[in-house]
Amino acid sequence: PSHFESDCTRVPHRIRHVPDADATAATSDPTPKQTGSASRDCRLAREVSDPMLVRRLVSQDAPEYRKLRLAALRESPASFGSSYEEECDRPLVEFAALVGDTGERAFFGAFSDARLVGSVGVGRETSLKERHKGFIRGMYVVPTARGEGIGRALLARALEFAATIANLQQVTLAVNANNRPAIRLYKAAGFQQYGLEPMALFVGGTFHDEIHMVKIQNAG
C-alpha cells in the first residue's frame, strides 16, 4: 500500500519546478559546457542552491533520500506500510538503485537550501494485467517544512510524470484515514475515494484504517 504525510496549502512562488535531469542535458547554459556525469552533477548543484525547488531524484541523491525516508518512518509510522526497523539496515546501494530508476518509475524531491525536505514516488504497476494502472507512494514532507505547499508541488510533479506514461488509464494511492489534510489535497487534485480498508495497519498497539483513492487519467 501507499502512505502519505502532506500539506494542502497554496504553492508559494518560491517553489520552482525543474525538468528531469536527463531532459535538461541539451538545454542552453551560459556556463562552460562539461560532459558526462560531471556536467549533470554541477547542474544539479546549481539547481539546489535555490531557496526551494522540486526535481526528479537521481542515484547521487541516495544519501539524502535514505536520511529522509528513515526520518519519515520514525516520525510518521502510521503513514507507511514499511517500518524503520525493516529499512534501517538496507544498504545505500539499494536506495541508489531505487531513486536512480530511469524507466517508468520515478522519485521526486523538494529541496530547501540543498536539503531534501520532501519526496514522493510514482510509477506504473508491473503486473501484466495491471499495466494500465499507476501509483503514488511514499509522500512525505518534514514537519518543519509543512504548510508551505510542498506536498501540493510534489503531487503535481508526480502526476505530470504519470501523464507521460503511455496507455496509463488511472493512478491509485492509499492514505491513512485520519490524515485529513492529505485527503483534502488528493481530492483537490482529482482523486476519488473508492474504498476503505479497516485495520489496514497495526502500529504501536493501534489499528489504522486506510482510504483507497483513484484518479482516472484516460477513459476507455
C-alpha positions in Angstrom: 0.0 0.0 0.0 1.0 3.7 -0.3 1.1 6.1 2.6 1.4 9.8 2.8 2.1 12.8 5.0 1.4 16.1 3.3 0.0 19.6 3.4 -2.7 21.2 1.3 -1.8 24.9 1.3 -1.2 27.2 -1.7 2.1 26.6 -3.5 4.2 29.7 -2.9 6.0 31.5 -5.7 9.4 30.4 -4.3 8.9 26.7 -5.2 10.4 26.1 -8.6 10.0 23.0 -10.8 12.9 21.9 -12.9 12.8 19.4 -15.7 14.1 15.8 -15.3 17.9 15.7 -15.2 18.3 13.8 -18.4 15.9 16.1 -20.2 17.9 19.2 -19.4 21.2 17.8 -20.7 20.8 19.6 -24.1 19.4 22.9 -22.9 21.3 26.2 -23.2 23.6 27.1 -20.3 25.7 30.3 -20.0 28.4 28.4 -18.1 31.2 26.5 -19.9 29.9 23.1 -21.2 31.0 19.9 -19.5 30.4 16.4 -20.4 29.1 13.2 -18.7 28.2 12.9 -15.1 30.3 15.8 -14.1 28.1 18.2 -16.1 25.0 16.8 -14.6 26.4 16.9 -11.0 27.3 20.6 -11.5 23.9 21.5 -12.9 22.1 19.8 -10.1 24.3 21.6 -7.6 23.3 24.9 -9.1 19.6 23.9 -9.0 19.6 23.0 -5.4 21.2 26.3 -4.4 17.8 28.0 -5.0 15.6 28.5 -1.9 13.1 25.8 -2.9 12.7 23.5 -5.9 11.2 20.2 -7.0 13.0 17.9 -9.3 13.4 14.2 -10.1 15.9 12.4 -7.9 18.9 10.6 -9.2 21.2 8.0 -7.8 23.5 10.7 -6.4 20.6 11.8 -4.1 20.5 8.4 -2.4 22.2 9.5 0.9 19.8 12.4 1.3 16.8 10.2 0.3 17.8 7.5 2.8 18.0 10.0 5.6 14.6 11.4 4.7 13.0 8.0 4.4 14.2 6.8 7.7 13.1 10.0 9.4 9.7 9.6 7.9 9.3 6.0 9.2 10.2 7.2 12.6 8.2 10.4 12.7 5.0 9.1 10.9 5.0 5.3 11.4 1.2 5.1 10.8 1.6 6.7 7.3 3.7 3.9 5.8 3.4 0.2 5.3 7.1 -0.3 5.9 8.8 0.3 9.2 12.1 1.9 10.4 13.2 -1.5 11.7 12.7 -3.1 8.3 14.6 -0.4 6.4 17.3 1.0 8.7 19.8 -1.7 7.7 19.2 -1.5 4.0 22.5 -0.7 2.2 22.8 2.7 0.5 23.2 0.9 -2.9 19.6 -0.2 -2.7 18.4 3.3 -2.2 20.6 4.5 -5.1 19.0 1.8 -7.3 15.6 2.8 -6.2 15.8 6.6 -6.9 18.1 6.1 -9.9 15.5 4.1 -11.9 15.1 5.8 -15.3 12.2 3.7 -16.5 8.5 4.1 -15.8 9.1 4.8 -12.1 10.5 7.9 -10.6 11.0 9.7 -7.3 10.7 13.5 -7.0 12.2 15.6 -4.2 11.7 19.0 -2.8 14.9 20.8 -1.8 15.3 23.7 0.6 18.7 25.3 0.6 20.2 22.0 -0.8 18.4 19.9 1.9 15.8 17.3 0.9 12.7 18.1 2.8 10.1 16.1 0.9 9.7 13.3 -1.6 7.1 11.2 -3.5 7.3 8.1 -5.7 5.3 7.5 -8.8 5.2 4.8 -11.5 3.5 2.0 -13.4 2.4 -1.3 -11.9 4.4 -4.2 -13.2 1.8 -6.9 -13.4 0.7 -7.7 -17.0 -2.9 -7.3 -16.1 -2.3 -4.0 -14.1 0.0 -2.1 -16.5 -2.9 0.3 -17.2 -2.6 1.5 -13.6 -0.1 3.8 -12.0 0.6 4.6 -8.3 1.6 7.4 -6.0 3.6 6.2 -3.0 5.7 7.4 -0.1 4.6 11.1 0.0 6.3 12.8 2.9 7.2 16.3 4.0 9.3 17.1 7.1 7.4 18.8 9.9 9.4 22.0 9.7 8.5 22.4 6.0 4.8 21.7 6.2 2.3 24.4 5.5 4.3 25.8 2.5 2.6 24.0 -0.4 5.4 21.4 -0.8 3.1 18.4 -0.7 1.0 20.0 -3.5 4.0 20.7 -5.6 5.3 17.2 -5.2 2.0 15.7 -6.1 1.6 17.9 -9.2 5.1 16.9 -10.4 4.3 13.2 -9.8 1.0 13.5 -11.8 2.9 15.3 -14.6 5.2 12.3 -14.8 2.3 9.8 -14.7 0.7 11.6 -17.7 3.8 10.9 -19.8 3.5 7.1 -19.3 1.9 5.5 -22.4 -1.5 3.9 -22.0 -1.8 4.7 -18.3 -5.5 4.9 -17.5 -5.5 5.6 -13.8 -3.4 6.5 -10.8 -4.1 5.0 -7.4 -3.0 5.7 -3.8 -3.8 4.8 -0.2 -3.8 7.2 2.7 -4.3 6.9 6.5 -8.0 7.6 7.1 -7.1 10.1 9.9 -4.8 12.2 7.6 -7.4 14.8 6.7 -5.0 17.4 5.2 -3.7 14.8 2.8 -7.1 13.6 1.9 -8.2 17.1 1.0 -5.1 17.6 -1.1 -5.7 14.4 -3.1 -9.4 15.3 -3.6 -8.3 18.7 -4.9 -6.0 17.0 -7.4 -8.9 14.9 -8.8 -8.6 11.7 -6.7 -11.8 10.0 -5.6 -12.3 7.5 -2.8 -13.3 4.0 -4.0 -12.7 2.0 -0.8 -12.0 1.9 2.9 -9.8 -0.8 4.3 -10.4 -1.3 8.1 -7.4 -2.1 10.3 -5.0 -1.8 7.3 -2.0 -1.2 9.6 -1.2 -2.1 13.2 1.2 0.4 14.7 2.2 0.8 18.3 -0.8 -1.3 19.5 -3.3 0.6 17.5 -5.1 -0.3 14.2 -5.3 2.3 11.4 -7.8 2.4 8.6 -6.8 3.3 5.1 -8.7 5.1 2.4 -8.1 4.0 -1.2 -8.3 6.6 -3.9 -8.1 6.7 -7.7 -7.7 9.4 -10.4 -8.9 8.4 -13.8 -6.5 9.8 -16.5 -8.0 8.3 -19.6 -11.4 6.7 -20.0 -11.8 3.7 -22.3 
